[in-house]
Amino acid sequence: MPTDVPCLVETDGSAPVLHLTGALGSAGVPAVRDALLARLSERPGPVVVDLSRLPPGGPATRRVIAEVLAAVADWPAAGLVVCDPSGVTAGIGAMVCPTLDAALAAAARPEFAQADLPPVAGSARLARELVTESCRRWGLPELAEPACIAITEMVNNVVAHAGTPMTVWLAPRAGTVHLAVRDHSPERPTYAGIAPVDTAGGRGLLLIDTVARRWGSSGVPDGKVVWCVLYAEDEATFRR
């Protein structure tokens, strides 16, 4: 049996479903991982991964699910629901269901906000408006200001460096706000610490690093996702 896995993506109602067919060996892991990351970067909400058409799973199956989970752990409103009758993926952090119907039922879309923006200077203002309104609606008004600082720098980095259309999305999660900007440039941001005072620029990532407890970037097949996580308790401590 071939080790490459032909991946078919089928949409069923509001939940995207990725059916895996064939035999998943180590050679097929990168293609499957990229297909999952591509789907997760297209829209908020969990992806349903149907493993029921694969032979009983092995190390490669666990590996690909674990790698995707690690990449998207801090993305807003992202995750995996796995239909895995064999149970091989149990215990690695994904929600595992024995049937596809059960997985679809478990894949309810969480609360989130999203905007598609062009690579122009005015997009930062639109992103701030989205963040401010969303933080107010979610009962996290104390995070509006630091989240606006972070999203401004993330959007401006796309305008200045990527120059591609972008998608901004954010979601609440247990007293935190997760922010992300997805663009179509493979160039990943790098942060080398505080820039010397006699240099121009280079302070956007410092601002993100200052207001967010965690931030990073994930490569996807046609670009990247830059994300950060802000905690309400951090802001409360800062204001005391």
N, C-alpha and C positions, 0 to 999 in steps of 0.2 A: 504494500500500500504506500502511496507517495507521502512524503513528509510535509509537503506544502499544503496549506489549508486555503481553499477558495473561500473567501468571505463574502457573504451576501448580507446587505443591510436592508431590513424590511421595517416599514413603519406600521404600527398597529395602534390606531387611535392616537392618544396623546403620548404614547411611550415608544421611543425608538428601540428596535430589536435588532441585535446582531446575531444571526445564526452562524455557527461555525460548523463546517462540514469537512470531511476528510480525516486526516490523521495529523495531529499537532505534535510535531517534533521540534527540536531546538532550532532547526533551520527556519521554521515557520513563525517563531516567536516575534521577530521584529515586524513582520507584516501585520500580524494580528494586533500587536501593541499599537502600531501606527493607526490602524483602522479604528480601534477603540478611542484613541486620543483625538483623532479627527472628528469622530461623532460627538464626543464630549465637548469639544471646543466649538461646535456649531451652534449649540443651544444649551441653556441650563437644563438641569434635570438629570436623573439617573439614566444610564443605558442598561437595557436588559440584555445580558449575554446568554445565549441559549447553547449549552454544551450537550444537549440531549442527543445530537446527531453525531457526536464524536465517539470513538471507542472509549472504554473506561480510561479516565484521565491518568496522567502521570506527572512527572516533574515539570515538563514544559507547560502544562496547563496551569499548574499552581504558579509557575514563574511569571507567565504573562499577566495573570490577574493581579499578582502582587506588585509587579512593576507599574501597572496602570494605576492601582490604588495609591502607590507612593507618589506618583506624578501629580495626581489630582486631589490629594488629601486636603489642600487648603484652597482649592478653587471654590468659588461661590456655587452652591446648589449643584454640586457634581457628585457622582458616585456610581457604583455598579450594583445591580441586582443580578445574581447569577442563577440561572436554571441549571442545576447540576444534580441529576438523579444519582450519580455515583458518590456524591459527597466529597470528592477529592479536594475541592477548594474550601472546605469548611475550616474555620480557624485562622484565616489569614486577613480578616477584616471586612470582607464583602458580605452583604446579605445573601444567603444561599437558600434557594427554594427547590423543592423536589420536582415541580412541574412548571411549565411555561405559564399556565393560567395563574398560578400562585405568584410567580415572579412579576407578571404584569399587574396583578392586584397590589403588590408591594411597592410598585414603582411610581407612586403618586408624585407629581411635580411639587417641589417645595416652594415656599414664597421667595420671590426674587424680583429684581428690577433690571431692565436691560435697555440699551439704546445703541443703534447703529449710527456711527458718526464719520464724517469725512476728515481727511488730514489737513484741517485748517485751524487757525488760531482760535476762532470762536467756539470750537468744539469743547475746549476746557470749561467755558462758562456753562454750556449745556450739561456737561457731565456733573458739574458742581450742583446745578439745580436738581438733577436727578438724585444725587447723593443726599442733599439736604432734605428733600421731600421724603425720601425713603427712610432715612434715619428717624424723622419725626413720626412717620406712620408706624414704624416698628417699635416705637417707644424707647429709642436710643438717641435722643437729641444731643446728648453730651458727646457723641461720636461724630456729629455732623462736621464740626470744624476740622478735627484732625483728618477725617476721611476726605474732606474737600482738598486739604493740602496734598494728601497722597494721590488722589485721582487727578488733580491738576498736573502734577509732575509726570504721572504715568501717561496721560494723554499728550502732554507737550513733548514727551520723548518720542512718541509715535510721529507727531507732526514734524519734529526736527530731524529725526534719524530714519524712521521707517518709511514715511511718506505714503502709507497705504490706508485704505479704509480700515476702520477699527470697530470693534464691538466692546462696549463697556457693560459689565454686569456686576451686580452685587447682591448679597443675600445675608440675612441675619442667621446666627447660629449660637444659641445659649449664651447671650450676653456679649457676643462679638459681631462684628461686621466684616465679611469677606469681600474684597474688591478684586476685580480682574479686568485687564484690557487685553483683548486678543487682536493682533495685527497679522499682516502677511509678509513680514520680513523675518528671515532666519537669524538675523543678528541679535544675539542675546545681550542684555545689559550686564555690565560688570561694575563692581563697586570696590574701589581700592582704599577706602577710608576718606578722611577729611582732606579736601583739596587745599593746596597752599593758598594763602591769602592773596598772593600776587597773580593768581591764574583766573581766567574768565570761565564761567560755566562750571559744570561738574558737580553742582550742589543739589541737583534734583534727587539723586539716589540717597544722598545724605538726609534730605528732608523725609523721604519715605522711611529710611532706616530709623529716624528719630521718632516718628509718630506711630509706626507699626511695630508690633512685637515680633512678627515674622514677615518676610517677603522673599520672593524668588521668581524664577521664570521656568517655564516648561516648553521645550520644543515640540511642535506638532508638524505634520507633514508639509503644510504650506505656510509656515510662520511660527508664531510663538504666543504664549499666554504669560503675561506678567501679572503677578498677584500679590496681595498683602492682606494681613489680618490685624484688625484693631480690636482691643479689648476695652469694654466699658470700665472695668475695674482699674485699668491703668490710667484712664483719663480722670477718674474720681480721685485717685491717689495724687495725681499731678496737681489737681485744683485745690487740695487741702492746704 
